[in-house]
Amino acid sequence: MLKKIVAIAALAAVASVIVATTAWGSAKAPRTAAAATASVKCGKRVSIGVAYPATGGVAFLGALQIDWAKTAVKRWNGSHKLKIKLVEGDTQLTTNAAANLAVAHSFASNGKVLAVTGPAGSQEVQDSAGVYHGAGLAPVSGSATRIFLTRAKPGKPRETSKGFFYRTV
């Protein structure tokens, strides 16, 4: 049952990123409207970063997430002129934030990455939120469930900047 839920959430996250990327030109926050329309052109290839645990203790969940992402992209690319390429990043989903932050910095510094799906864990989202925000990327997670990622604690700010993190759960 859990595997089905994770798989559905991963597919929903990829679909959300695909829709956001194609419907509004880019998931990055462009400085001008001209930058938004210039960033994606029909017939071109766009890249979506997938931050997921490819290795480590929950790699079995990451395998489901990347399989669904690849399935969604294969179906999309089979019927649209705008082609999507996935850029994979192994966050490992551990208490050590190093791998997750390396992925976030890699995606943030890659000008071809227009959107990000993941990271998988709430703590990963919290750790990498500033990196993605600084790059104008708003990750969409299908499995980060911590309430305070999107809602502030009484007397404290939320753990992510409004408009720079979304989830499908």
C-alpha positions as CSV (number, residue, x, y, z in Angstrom):
1,M,0.0,0.0,0.0
2,L,2.8,2.4,1.0
3,K,4.6,1.7,-2.3
4,K,1.5,2.6,-4.3
5,I,1.0,5.8,-2.4
6,V,4.6,6.8,-2.9
7,A,4.4,5.9,-6.6
8,I,1.3,8.0,-7.1
9,A,2.7,10.9,-5.2
10,A,5.9,10.8,-7.3
11,L,3.9,10.8,-10.5
12,A,1.8,13.7,-9.3
13,A,4.9,15.6,-8.4
14,V,6.4,15.1,-11.9
15,A,3.2,15.9,-13.5
16,S,2.9,19.1,-11.5
17,V,6.4,20.2,-12.5
18,I,5.8,19.4,-16.1
19,V,2.6,21.4,-16.1
20,A,4.2,24.3,-14.3
21,T,7.2,24.3,-16.6
22,T,5.2,24.2,-19.8
23,A,2.2,26.3,-18.9
24,W,4.1,29.2,-17.4
25,G,7.4,29.0,-19.3
26,S,9.6,28.2,-16.4
27,A,9.5,27.2,-12.7
28,K,12.3,29.6,-12.1
29,A,11.3,33.1,-11.0
30,P,12.4,35.2,-13.9
31,R,13.3,38.8,-13.4
32,T,11.2,40.0,-16.3
33,A,8.3,38.7,-18.4
34,A,10.6,38.6,-21.4
35,A,13.0,36.3,-19.6
36,A,10.1,34.0,-18.9
37,T,9.0,33.7,-22.5
38,A,12.6,33.5,-23.7
39,S,13.5,30.6,-21.4
40,V,11.4,27.9,-23.0
41,K,10.6,27.6,-26.6
42,C,8.4,25.0,-28.3
43,G,10.4,22.3,-30.0
44,K,13.3,22.6,-27.5
45,R,14.4,20.3,-24.7
46,V,14.0,21.4,-21.1
47,S,15.5,19.8,-18.0
48,I,13.8,18.9,-14.8
49,G,15.9,18.0,-11.8
50,V,14.8,14.9,-9.8
51,A,16.1,15.0,-6.2
52,Y,15.5,11.5,-4.8
53,P,17.2,8.8,-2.7
54,A,19.0,6.6,-5.3
55,T,21.2,5.0,-2.6
56,G,21.0,4.5,1.1
57,G,18.4,2.9,3.4
58,V,15.3,4.0,1.5
59,A,16.6,3.6,-2.1
60,F,13.7,1.3,-2.7
61,L,11.4,4.3,-2.4
62,G,13.7,6.4,-4.6
63,A,13.6,3.6,-7.3
64,L,9.8,4.0,-7.4
65,Q,10.1,7.8,-7.6
66,I,12.6,7.8,-10.5
67,D,10.7,5.1,-12.3
68,W,7.5,7.1,-12.2
69,A,9.4,10.2,-13.3
70,K,10.9,8.4,-16.3
71,T,7.5,7.0,-17.2
72,A,5.9,10.4,-17.1
73,V,8.6,11.9,-19.2
74,K,8.5,9.0,-21.7
75,R,4.7,9.5,-22.1
76,W,5.1,13.3,-22.4
77,N,8.0,13.2,-24.9
78,G,6.0,10.7,-27.0
79,S,3.2,13.2,-27.7
80,H,4.7,16.7,-27.3
81,K,7.2,18.8,-29.3
82,L,8.7,20.2,-26.1
83,K,10.9,17.4,-24.9
84,I,11.9,16.9,-21.2
85,K,15.2,15.6,-20.0
86,L,15.5,14.4,-16.4
87,V,18.6,15.4,-14.4
88,E,19.0,13.0,-11.5
89,G,20.4,13.8,-8.1
90,D,20.9,11.3,-5.3
91,T,19.9,12.9,-2.0
92,Q,20.3,9.6,0.0
93,L,17.6,10.7,2.5
94,T,19.8,10.5,5.5
95,T,20.3,12.7,8.6
96,N,23.5,13.9,7.0
97,A,22.5,16.8,4.7
98,A,25.7,16.7,2.6
99,A,24.4,14.7,-0.3
100,N,21.1,16.6,-0.4
101,L,22.8,20.0,-0.4
102,A,25.2,18.8,-3.1
103,V,22.2,18.0,-5.3
104,A,20.5,21.3,-4.5
105,H,23.7,23.3,-5.4
106,S,24.2,21.2,-8.6
107,F,20.6,21.9,-9.7
108,A,20.8,25.6,-8.7
109,S,24.0,26.1,-10.7
110,N,22.7,24.3,-13.8
111,G,21.1,26.9,-15.9
112,K,19.3,24.2,-17.9
113,V,17.3,22.9,-14.9
114,L,14.0,24.8,-15.0
115,A,12.2,22.8,-12.3
116,V,12.8,20.4,-9.5
117,T,10.8,17.4,-8.2
118,G,11.8,16.3,-4.8
119,P,13.5,16.1,-2.4
120,A,11.7,13.2,-0.9
121,G,12.0,13.9,2.9
122,S,10.8,16.9,4.9
123,Q,14.2,17.4,6.5
124,E,15.7,17.5,3.0
125,V,13.3,20.1,1.9
126,Q,14.0,22.2,5.0
127,D,17.8,21.8,4.5
128,S,17.8,22.7,0.8
129,A,15.0,25.3,0.7
130,G,17.4,28.3,0.8
131,V,19.5,27.0,-2.0
132,Y,16.5,26.4,-4.3
133,H,15.0,29.8,-3.4
134,G,18.3,31.5,-4.2
135,A,18.2,30.0,-7.6
136,G,14.6,30.9,-8.3
137,L,13.6,27.2,-8.2
138,A,10.4,26.0,-6.4
139,P,10.7,22.2,-5.7
140,V,7.6,20.1,-5.8
141,S,7.7,17.1,-3.4
142,G,5.4,14.1,-3.5
143,S,6.4,12.9,-0.1
144,A,7.6,15.7,2.2
145,T,4.8,15.9,4.8
146,R,6.0,18.1,7.7
147,I,3.2,20.6,8.3
148,F,5.5,23.5,9.0
149,L,7.1,23.4,5.6
150,T,4.0,25.2,4.3
151,R,2.4,26.6,7.5
152,A,4.1,28.7,10.1
153,K,4.5,27.6,13.8
154,P,2.8,30.0,16.2
155,G,5.2,33.0,16.5
156,K,7.7,31.6,14.0
157,P,8.0,31.8,10.2
158,R,7.3,28.8,8.0
159,E,10.3,26.5,7.2
160,T,10.2,27.4,3.4
161,S,9.7,30.7,1.6
162,K,6.1,31.1,0.4
163,G,6.0,30.4,-3.4
164,F,9.3,28.4,-3.3
165,F,8.1,25.0,-2.2
166,Y,5.1,22.9,-3.2
167,R,3.9,19.4,-2.4
168,T,1.4,17.0,-3.7
169,V,0.6,15.3,-0.3
